[in-house]
Amino acid sequence: MYETYYGLSAKPFQLRPDPHFFYGSKGHKRAMAYLDYGLSQGEGFIVITGEVGAGKTTLVRSLLDKLASAQIVAAHLVNTHLDSDDTLRMVVSAFGLPYENASKADLLTRLEQFLRACDRQGKRTLLIVDEAQNLSARTVEELRMLSNFQTADKSLLQTFLLGQPEFRTTLHSADMQQLRQRVIASYHLGPMDALETCAYIEHRLHTVGWSGDPAFSSDAHAAIFAYTGGIPRKTNTLCDRLMLMGYLEEMHAFTAADVEAVIRDINEEFDLPPGAPGTPAAASAATVNGLMLTESAGSLGQMDERMMRIERSIVSVLSILKKIVTPPSAAAFAPGAASVPLVASVNPGAGAPVPLVASAPVPLVASAPLESHE
């Protein structure tokens, strides 16, 4: 893989969210400040929105890494294409409680008992809901009802809602008034600017031991920003492909032309074949056999694994090709050189091995000159 070629300890531009690679841009630092503030309050809802791939999940996982696990019990809910009852089951399951064959009343009782037990032990409980834009109004109301679990002086459950920009539209609808009253902080995470994108790339490279190889020219950084718009996930995807190309082409410096070549490859891969029905460019989900397909941290991890398998296949093919095209020693074709018979690797009987070709050398080129047909 390219990380070995460039002397890196790991892949710097993997797709799955990893708090070890967290980069504090101005926007990410401010969003983190809102999350810290919410935790200090210990109640209500914190809402963080941002475009696809803006770094919302990485932000929260970075926050969880900083928290003392002995004091905060956190559950992370990713699959949000569920009705309200199934969402309650997912919440109960995320906290490690049994949920099979339980009625809604049983689920609520188990959850309340768990929250009160955590409180008696001096622990706080935090529910993190990713992809909140997929929640129905009824499901959002169900989550709001969970915030009613309280003691005499404090709330037993705090909730972080992370979603794409359209979730803000949901929040401003008329039937969300009660939820809005419980939102103590809200922040929209925007893209990085050009300087931050450059620093982000170098930060991820330095995290895995980068020492300047490969080098990124200033125009390469400009081309990367022009294509990605400062969105972290798009930046990761492009830079990962750029590093792979550098490895295959044995490159140690990237220019804008190299970045543009990779962009063309990416665009061609996702071009629809002639005659195929088009899909809206802004669609964030697709329906197959009635099932909705959306991005999640799990699907990104699977995509990362598939990309690694593809890379391994490319490396194997490249290695085989190098062996095939390596020219044999010139001495083997010198005039008068002795021929070496090829022998079968299997002995069909008790006799001598069977030669595959005659011992006389076979000419590789016709001895007579070819006639011109011009």
Phi, psi and omega in degrees: 000164186293336180295326176290318181300321182264007177071034181260151182279342180196175177286124183280342188236042177293155184278326184291143181298131181221115183297340179294339181260009184302129178243126183273080171291173179302315181294317182291324177295320180291319177298320178297323178297322178295319179294318178299318179298316180300317179297323180294332179280328175071020180203171174073195183244141170246130182244124175237122177243162180179162179296164175303128177081013182285345178106022182294314182292319177299322179301311182291321179293327175294321177297315181297326178296331181278341185281148175281116184298337180287343184252334183235128174256113185246142174235138184244118181255120185252317182280107185247007176274063184225158174279177188297320181293318179293326177297319177299319177298319179296322178296313179300316179296320182297333177271007175081022181259151178291142183224351184296136174056027180259142176284168179298320179298318179296318180298316180295321179295315180298318181294316180297318179298320179296315181297320180290325177295319177298319180296319179296331179274004180079020181254152175251151181245138183228129176250125178249121182248113179269162180053046185294342180295343180274353183287137174283163179300323180293323179291319177300319178296323177298318178295323178297321180297330179294336179286355177282349176289112186217160167262191181295333187233001182201163177276147181267345183220131175245147185230134171254129178248119180246130182201173177282167187307329182295342178295332178295327176295318177301316182296329183271003177289159187299325184276006179256015185299318181294323178293317181303326180291342180256001176278114183266346177199143180217139182213140176256121182272110181270179180285166176280156173275182186297316181294320179293323179297317177298313180295325178298314179299313182291327177298315180293323178294315180297329181299332180252020171090023180295136179237023178106358179241113007276158178268144177249119178288163180297324179287334174294316177299319180297320180292322178297314181294321181299325182278319188270340182064020179080013176276121185306315185292320177295323177296317179298314182299313182294314182292326177297316178293325178296317179294322178296316177298319179300321178293313182293326181264003180056052181257149179233009176206140181244138176243178178299325180298322179293317179299316181294327177295318178293320179299318178299317179299315181298315181296321180294324181295329183258006175293139176288141176295155180305134178087350180286143179294138181281161176232151180300133182295331185272001183294135180254000179208158178230153180249126179232120181053036177084358181257138181269129179254125178223167179285147171205168180298324179295315181294328178293322177297319177295321178297320178299316180296320178296320178298321179294322178294321178297318179299317180298321178296318179298317180298318180297314180298318180298319179296318179295317180298320179298322179291323182291317186272356178295120183292137177292166181301136181297333182296333182293339181248013179291149179303133177085001181293142181289141178276150179243116181291141174275137184243141179296148181277353180241139178261110186290345181202203182280348183285189181287159177302149183270121178291139180275332177225160178294157183286342179286138181296144179261123181295137180275338182231143178300140184285332180270143179294147180283141179285144177278138180246020180288000000 
